[in-house]
Amino acid sequence: MTSKNYQPHLYMICYPISALVLSQLKPEEFGYRYNYGSANYYAGKLIFAEIDINYRHPYFRIDEVLEKVKAHPDGTPKATKYVSSYRVIEHVELDAVQALYLANADGTSYPLYPQSPENLPDNGGINVYAEITPVHMLTLSKFSIRDFGRWFTAKENPLHVPRILYLQIGLDVDGFLSDFQSNPFLLPPLEGVHPSKLRDAILDLRSREEKFVKGITLNASFTNESYRCIQYGFMMVDANKELFFPMPDLKEIERNNLRFWRGM
């Protein structure tokens, strides 16, 4: 490369770490760089959002860092310049989020764009949620996918956070309970959760009318989990606004990006 007229991009890394970074790489190139082009070793899933390059918040020293984002002497683009690695999503307004990108360990990535969450089902029963950032728990809840975010960001909730990114995992709870009763050596349906512990947690939550949420792991690790387990998509929520990033049908993903589909 000889051109040095690269356009800067602002990315919020949501998984496996929390960070705000500036980069001269386009989103697809950034996803590849994280797994293959960096001197820092990492091999796994990457979830990041593209933020409006004009977004500013007093908490972030974006303009100061932006002055240092320059191409290398050989003409190659500057891949990463960190702006912040602490309390990031808390200070990024939802209106500034333009897209969410899912990247595989092989460097392929797929964009998800925000849509209205109005058509999401208000399903009952017990659901499984994986919190991506700023907390990372795996949680059982009687709340629907939208109500879960409202609960987590409500100030009257002692556990509330200002803003959160999370997803619902597709798990047939009744089917799992039936299968486990027939086969106590059943393989774990959730990464890092022993089936007997999951059964006990489900039965405990179901038996307590006054309880709506129960944590089942302290770390919702997605490194060895498949994107195929995602039900509906991702929710990014604060007390005033919701962003829903729908997960496309697998056939649509295969048609649009075969390499990403193979790595899911």
N, C-alpha and C positions, 0 to 999 in steps of 0.2 A: 504493500500500500504506500502511496506517495501523498495522497490528499490529506490535509490536516484540518479540513473544514467539517469536522464531525459535530453533530448536534448532541448536546448533553441530554441525558435522561435521568430522572429521579425515581429510584426504586425503594420500596419498603420491603425488606426481607421479613417474611412472617414465619417461615420454618426452613431449616432447623434452629435458626437463631432469630433474634429480633434486632433489626438494624435499618437505618436509613442511609442509602449510598447514592452517590452520583457516579455516572458512567457514560462513556461515549459509545457504548455498545447498544445495539438494538435489543429488544426483549429476548428474541430467540437466540441471539449471540450471547447475551448475558447468562441465560440458562445453561448454555453449553460451557461457557467459561467457568462457571462455579464448580462443575464436576471434572472438567478436563484441562482447563487452561491455567488454573491457579497454582502457585507454589504451595499454598495451604492445602493439605490433603483433605478431601471430602468425597465420599461416594454414596449418594443417596438421593432421596427426594428433596426438591426445592420448591417452596411456594413463595411467590413474591408478587407485589402489586406495582403497577406503574402509577406514579403520582404526577399530577400536573406540574410541569417544570417551573411554572410561575408561582407555585404555592409557597407561601412563607408563613412562619410562625416564630414568635420571639424565642421559643425554646431551642430552635435549630439555627445554627450558624451557616445557613445554606450559601449565602452570597460569598462569605469568606472562603468556604471550601471550593465553591465553583470557580474561583479565580485560579485555583491550583489544578483544575481538571484540564490538562493539556495533552496533546498527543506526544508519544515518545519521539526521541530524536530520529528513529528510523522510519517514522511516519505512521506507526501502528497506533490505534486508539488507546486511550487510558481506560482500563477495564473497570476499576473500582477505586473510589475515594470515599471513605466513610465520613458521614456527617454526624451520626449518633448511633449508639448501641444500647441505649437505656431509655425505657418509658417511651418507646417510639409511637406505637399505635395510639396511645393516649393523646398525642399531640398532632395527629394527622386527621384533619376534618374529612368526613366521608365524601363531601362534595368534590374533594381533590383526587379521589381514587378513580382512575380511568379504566383499569382492567386488572384482573387477577390471572396470574400465570402459574400453571402446574408444570413442573419439570421432572423428568425421569432421571434415574442414575446414569443413563446413556447420553444425557445432554439434550434430548428432545423435549420440546415444551408445547403447551397448548393454552390458548387464551380463553378466559371466561369473561363475559361482559355483563355489567349490572343490568338487571331488569326489575320490574315491580314484583314484590313478593305477594301481591294480593291473591293470587290463585293457589298459593301453597295450602295444602290440606290442614285443617284443624283437627288432626287425628288424636284420638284418646289412647288409652293403654300406656305401656311403658316404652320409652324410646331411649336410644343410646346416642350420646353426643360426645364428640371429640373437640375439645377446646384447643385451638391452634396457637393463639397469642392474645393477650399477654400471659395467660395461664395455660397449662398444658395437661389438664386432667381428662380422664375418661369418665363420663358421668351417666347414670341412669336417671331418667326423669319422667314424670307424668305430664309435663308441659309439652305442648306442640312446639315445632321448630321455631316459630316466631315468638311464642310466649316465653320460651327458654331464654332468648336474648333479652327480652323485656325484664324478666326476673333478674338476670345477671347484672343488668345496668341500672336497676332501680336503686336510688340512694337509700331507701329505707331497708334494703337488704344489707346486713353486716358484711357480706362477702362481695359486695358489688365492685365492678370495675368500670372506669369511664367509657371504655370502648372495647369490643371483643370480636374476634374472628373465630367462627366455629362451624361445624358441619354435623349432620346426622348420619350415622352409620346404619346401613340397611341390615337389620337383624330381625328375623321372625322369632320373637320372644317365646310365644306359645309353642312353636315348632321346635325351638331349642330345648325347652323344658321336657317336651315329649320325647325327643331323641335322647336326651341325657338320661331320662328314666329308663329307657330301653337299653342304653349302652353307656355305663359309667366311665368307659375308657374313650369317650368321644374326644376328638381333637378340639382344641380351643377355637371357638368361632371368632374370638377377638384376640388380637396380638397381645401377648403378655398377661392374659387373664386366664387363670385356671378355671375350667368348666364348673367345678364344684363351688368355687368362690362366686362365680357369676350367678349360678342357680340360687345360692343363698341370698345374694344381694337382691335379686329380682323378687324372691318370695318375701323378703323382709320389707321391701318398699311397697309391694302389693298389699301387705297385711296392715299397713299403717295409713289410715285415711288422712291424717293430718300432715303427713310427710310427702313432699313432691319431688325431692332431689336426693340422690345418694351417690357419692363418689365411689368409683371402683378401682381406679388406679391414680397415682400421683403424676404419671407421665404418659400421655397419649402418644406413644411413639408411632410415627408413620413411616419410619425407615423401611420396615419389612412388611408394611400393609399395602394393599393394592388400592389404587384410585377407584377401582371397580366397586369397592364397598360403599362408596359415597351415595347416599340417597338424597335426591332433589338437587343438592348443590351446597354452596357456602353462604353463610350469613355473616355480614359485618354490621354491627349494631351499636348504637349509643342511645342515650336517653331521648334523643330528638329525631333520629333518622334510622332507616334500615336500608341496607344494600343487599340484594340477593343476586348471587352469581350462579345461575343454573348449570348443572352438569348435563351436557348433551347426552343423548342416547348413544350407546356404544357403536351402533352402526354408523351414526353420523360422524363420530370421532374417527372410526376406521376409514370412512370415505374421505374425510378432510385431511387426515394425517396418519397414514398407515404406520410410520415408524414410531410415533408416540403411542399409538394403540397397542403395538406389539410390546412396548416397554411398560405398559400399565401394570 
